[in-house]
Amino acid sequence: MSITVNIYYKGENGSARRFAEEMESSGTVDAIRKEAGNLRYEYFSPLNDPETILLIDSWKDQASIDLHHASPMMETISRLREKYDLHMKVDRFISDDAQSDDSFIRK
């Protein structure tokens, strides 16, 4: 089992992209990726909405997420969200590790 959280950061005048760029350039993303239980931490840009950045954030379990949320890293992230005046929409998914879709996936 794993937990994936999709966070859609919405801003104006490119602020969401600048947020993601600063997260990367400051080393914050690398530090999060090294946290125990982190499986994925990547930013993407939807083709149909240049003012939104999608973060795909995956963790081994809820305990790993709780440790991340209690870490000093969250202060850095919160400060940058405020700096860039971002608003968020969040979707959360729990994997079932089923392989039933394998026949539809081209590898």
Secondary structure, DSSP 8 states (H G I E B T S, - for coil): --EEEEEEEE-STTHHHHHHHHHHHTTHHHHHHTSTTEEEEEEE--TT-TTEEEEEEEESSHHHHHHHHTSTHHHHHHHHHHHTT-EEEEEEEE-----TTGGG---
